[in-house]
Amino acid sequence: MSYKIEITHKTEASNPELPSTFYGGCGSDRGEFLVTGSPMPTEAEVDAYLSEEIVDFCMQSYDPATGVGKYVVVDGWAPEVGTLYYYDDI
């Protein structure tokens, strides 16, 4: 199967110079994505794929029924809205 993941929302870090180790989440971007394909991949499959594509990716939630998910990029930059990832058979 082929799947597409589109970044649909991005919230930039409140203070990217501060490490989350000392200032909880200040340097972390957040975002949302939408997975399309059939059958829908599992949370573990999407997490594994995006962890390879986005440095310091951490999935917060994913609903396979709708394909909507949320994530945090710890002390890093989330992809821009509209970024697309294509892959076959996770």
N, C-alpha and C positions, 0 to 999 in steps of 0.2 A: 504494500500500500504506500501511497505518497501522502505526505502531510505538509501543511504549511503553518508556520507560526508567525503571527504578525504582532509587533509591539504596538499596543493601542493607547498606552498612557505612560507618562514619565513624570516623576516628581524628583527634582534635584535635591541633593543634600543641603541641609540648612547651613552647614559650615564645613565644606570639603577639606579644609586644612586640619581639622581636629580628628584624631583617630578614634574610632568607636571603642577601642580598648579602654580609654579613659573618659570619653564623653559619649555615652550610649547612643549610637545611631547618627551622630552629627555629620559624619563623613560618608554616609551611605545613601545612594540613590535608590529610588523605589520605582516599580513599574507594574504594568498589567499587560497581558498578552491574550491572544485568541488563537486557538488551534482549530484548524479545519482539516477534515479527512474522514474516511470511514473504513473500518470501525475506528472509533476514537481511541487514541493511545492511553495507557494508564498513567497515573501520576508519576510512578517510578520511571517510566520510559521517557516522559517529557522532562523530568528532572535530570536524568542522565544526559539527554541530548543537549539541553540548554547549559548544563554545567560545563560541557566541552566547548560551547560557543561563546559563553560570556564569562569572563574572568571574575571569580569571587561571587558567582551566582548562588543565591539561596532561595529556594521556592518557599513561599508562604502558604499558598493554597492553589488548588486546581480542581475544577469540577468537570469530569469527563462527559457529563450529560450536556453541558453547554459549551465546553472547550475554553472557558474563561479561567485565567489564573493570575496570581499576584506573586511578585518576587521582590527581593532586596539584593542589591549589589553592595556587599560589605566593603566600605572604604574604597569604593570605585565608582565608575561611571556606567550608568545604564544606557542601552542602545537608544537611539532617537526614535520617536514615534514614527511609525511607517516602515521600520526596518523589517525585512522579511527573511525567514529562514525556511528552506525547503529541504526535506529529507525523505528517504525511502526506508521502509521497514526498520523501525527503531531496533 
